[in-house]
Amino acid sequence: MFRTRVTGSTLRSFSTSAARQHKVVVLGANGGIGQPLSLLLKLNKNVTDLGLYDLRGAPGVAADVSHIPTNSTVAGYSPDNNGIAEALKGAKLVLIPAGVPRKPGMTRDDLFNTNASIVRDLAKAVGEHAPDAFVGVIANPVNSTVPIVAEVLKSKGKYDPKKLFGVTTLDVIRAERFVSQLEHTNPTKEYFPVVGGHSGVTIVPLVSQSDHPDIAGEARDKLVHRIQFGGDEVVKAKDGAGSATLSMAQAAARFADSLLRGVNGEKDVVEPTFVDSPLFKGEGIDFFSTKVTLGPNGVEEIHPIGKVNEYEEKLIEAAKADLKKNIEKGVNFVKQNP
Ligand code: NAI
């Protein structure tokens, strides 16, 4: 029989790892995003326990990824026997890609009617079964679903603004990729902040703060438009079969990794993300995405937008007008449909 000899160094490694036990839960794990996201989380060494929940199919996804030889444990849950409670128990981070995706011709706001109630109900479950977890909302329209989660958690007295994030990382990875195609550079080395929200004109790529501040005129306009509406390229190409799933899974996996690294105490982990932000509260905009330093408590520091040019100021103004409406829509939905 194999026995582990407990030495000083083994004990040390036990105590370090005990502080770094991170259960990550995916709600909507059998979906187009949920499946590859579950795979990528299984490959993340900071994830020690993976809980996969969906209305259908999550046990199958769990059985599948559980054969990958990394150290984490994996379990799949269905709504039977209150599976969501079991799934959420002990969660450090809950990612929510549950909801319907776009079809050609739809905006993200067109998804509101279906996804608002899905996200509201899942947020209630999080408030009940994982009130201390960090929550990353992927389901669209993010500009409205994040305020929905906030309102639900507030109604339960469980809202911690430092722990709720709208995952806008896809806009950032698109910016990095698209600018590298334009400039023939290595996309993995690009720096390109994107602020605002996550839909159309609320997505504000800050070219002037990127590694290519000199891109101007038509080239800049085209680049900005491509980043804002890059999702439409995928929706069109998939021709009715959904929206971005694989690139989105990569984006969410990057966000989750950054958050867990911050939680583990790593310094200077920064990602743009849609959070409860003081920046434009005076104008009635309670959520905004800018660069956020992630730390043990979640949001460690919300960075200001920084220096922008006149062109970007106009983009920000356009974003603010839409954002205000999107946020109000989410808040009002929960008031009217608690
Ligand atoms: P999908 O339809 O392939 O998967 C959604 C999954 O959610 C399905 O497996 C479904 O059974 C599950 N689901 C539905 N209601 C549920 C509930 N109440 N509880 C648990 N699971 C539930 O859709 P896909 O492509 O994975 O997209 C999911 C969402 O992510 C959509 O709203 C989409 O618009 C959004 N999205 C967000 C992006 C972002 O940048 N934040 C990018 C791309 C998509």
Boltz pocket constraint, residues with backbone or C-beta under 6 A from the ligand:
constraints:
  - pocket:
      binder: B
      contacts: [[A, 27], [A, 28], [A, 29], [A, 30], [A, 31], [A, 32], [A, 33], [A, 34], [A, 53], [A, 54], [A, 55], [A, 56], [A, 96], [A, 97], [A, 98], [A, 99], [A, 100], [A, 101], [A, 102], [A, 111], [A, 115], [A, 118], [A, 121], [A, 122], [A, 137], [A, 138], [A, 139], [A, 140], [A, 141], [A, 142], [A, 167], [A, 168], [A, 169], [A, 170], [A, 171], [A, 198], [A, 242], [A, 243], [A, 244], [A, 245], [A, 248]]
      max_distance: 6.0
